[in-house]
Amino acid sequence: MIAPIVTNDTGVLRQSTYYPYSWALKYAKGRVLDLRVESEMYPIRGAGLQADFARNDQVPFVDIAATLDASNGQAAVLMLNRDTSGEREVTLEWGDIKPTRVLACETLTGADLKAVNTFEQPRKVAPQALDAPTAGGRMTFKLPAGSYTVAHVAASM
């Protein structure tokens, strides 16, 4: 685990682990949506894992959490693509929620998943804009390999 924030005598440094937490605090408001997520799976082996989690099993490549703040007319979608070898498409079907505009769409990714920021290279691992689909009842996001992505949308109910 990388500490989200590192300091020295001259400054503060944000590590890659900082951004998912900051996105959740900034965008994820209101109630958590009950999602049905369908994703291809990949096998994991229990050997070497913490005893509480050690098992041979299948894990989805994509995980998603979403919130809806009806009082502000905004929704947040946090998407994880565990597939380190390729992009994954995620299609959101909003049902009664009507997205009207994408307010923000950022992703955190890179070829080296062990890369860290340093005071010499403070933005080596930093969020970058992700092309968002047009807001609507059905939206398809293209998640880069090994990425964590947030979409913040204006919505009406």
C-alpha positions in Angstrom: 0.0 0.0 0.0 1.3 3.4 -0.9 0.4 6.3 1.4 -2.0 8.7 -0.4 0.0 11.7 0.7 3.7 12.1 1.4 5.5 15.1 2.8 9.0 16.4 3.1 10.5 19.7 4.3 9.4 21.6 1.2 6.1 20.2 0.1 3.3 17.7 -0.2 3.1 14.9 -2.8 0.0 13.1 -3.9 0.5 9.4 -4.7 -1.7 7.4 -7.1 -3.8 6.0 -4.2 -4.9 9.6 -3.3 -7.0 10.0 -6.4 -9.6 7.3 -6.0 -10.3 8.5 -2.4 -10.5 12.1 -3.5 -12.9 11.2 -6.3 -15.2 9.3 -3.9 -15.2 12.2 -1.4 -15.7 14.8 -4.1 -18.4 13.1 -6.3 -20.0 10.2 -4.5 -22.9 11.7 -2.6 -26.5 10.7 -1.8 -27.6 7.1 -2.0 -25.7 4.1 -3.4 -27.3 2.6 -6.5 -28.1 -1.1 -6.7 -26.2 -2.2 -9.8 -26.2 -5.4 -11.8 -22.7 -5.7 -13.1 -21.9 -8.3 -15.7 -18.2 -8.8 -16.5 -15.9 -11.5 -17.9 -14.0 -13.3 -15.1 -10.5 -14.4 -14.5 -9.2 -17.0 -12.1 -7.3 -16.2 -8.9 -5.3 -18.7 -6.7 -5.5 -18.6 -2.9 -1.8 -19.4 -2.4 -0.1 -16.4 -0.9 -3.2 -14.5 -0.1 -4.3 -13.3 3.3 -6.0 -16.2 5.1 -9.4 -14.4 5.2 -9.4 -14.1 1.4 -7.4 -17.2 0.4 -9.4 -19.2 -2.1 -9.3 -20.4 -5.6 -12.0 -18.4 -7.3 -13.1 -16.3 -10.3 -13.0 -12.5 -10.1 -14.6 -10.0 -12.4 -12.4 -7.8 -14.6 -14.7 -4.9 -14.0 -16.1 -3.5 -10.7 -18.4 -0.6 -10.5 -20.0 1.5 -7.7 -22.4 4.4 -8.3 -24.2 7.0 -6.3 -27.1 9.3 -6.9 -27.6 12.7 -5.2 -31.2 13.4 -6.2 -31.2 16.8 -4.3 -28.4 18.1 -6.6 -29.3 16.2 -9.7 -25.9 14.4 -9.9 -24.6 10.9 -10.1 -21.1 9.5 -9.7 -19.8 6.2 -11.2 -16.5 4.7 -10.0 -15.2 2.0 -12.4 -12.2 -0.4 -11.9 -10.7 -2.3 -14.8 -8.5 -5.1 -13.4 -7.6 -6.3 -16.9 -3.9 -5.2 -17.3 -3.8 -6.5 -20.9 -6.6 -4.6 -22.5 -9.4 -2.0 -22.6 -12.8 -3.0 -21.3 -16.1 -1.5 -22.3 -18.7 -0.7 -19.7 -22.2 0.1 -20.8 -24.5 1.9 -18.2 -28.2 1.6 -18.7 -29.7 4.3 -16.4 -33.4 3.3 -16.3 -35.4 6.0 -14.6 -32.3 8.2 -14.1 -31.8 10.5 -17.1 -28.2 11.7 -17.5 -28.2 15.1 -19.1 -24.5 16.1 -19.2 -21.1 14.6 -18.3 -19.5 17.0 -15.7 -16.2 15.2 -15.3 -14.6 12.0 -16.6 -11.1 11.1 -15.5 -9.0 8.0 -15.3 -5.9 6.8 -13.5 -3.8 4.3 -15.5 -0.4 3.6 -16.9 1.8 0.9 -18.3 3.7 0.5 -14.9 1.2 -0.3 -12.2 4.0 0.0 -9.6 5.0 3.5 -10.7 5.0 6.1 -7.9 5.2 9.8 -7.8 8.3 11.5 -6.5 9.2 15.0 -5.6 11.2 15.1 -8.8 8.3 13.7 -10.8 5.2 14.7 -8.9 2.8 13.9 -11.7 4.2 10.6 -13.0 1.0 8.9 -12.0 -1.9 11.4 -12.2 -5.4 11.5 -13.5 -6.0 12.2 -17.1 -9.2 13.2 -19.0 -11.1 10.2 -20.5 -13.3 10.7 -23.5 -16.8 10.3 -22.1 -19.8 9.1 -24.1 -22.7 11.5 -24.7 -25.0 11.7 -21.7 -28.1 9.6 -22.2 -30.0 6.6 -21.0 -27.3 4.2 -22.3 -23.7 5.2 -22.0 -20.6 3.1 -23.0 -17.3 3.9 -21.4 -14.0 2.5 -22.7 -11.9 1.9 -19.7 -8.1 1.7 -20.3 -6.2 -1.4 -19.2 -5.4 -1.5 -15.5 -7.4 1.7 -14.7 -9.6 3.4 -12.1 -12.1 5.8 -13.6 -14.7 8.3 -12.4 -17.6 9.7 -14.3 -19.6 12.6 -12.7 -22.9 13.3 -14.5 -25.8 15.8 -14.2 -29.0 13.8 -14.1 -32.8 14.3 -13.8 -35.1 11.8 -12.2 
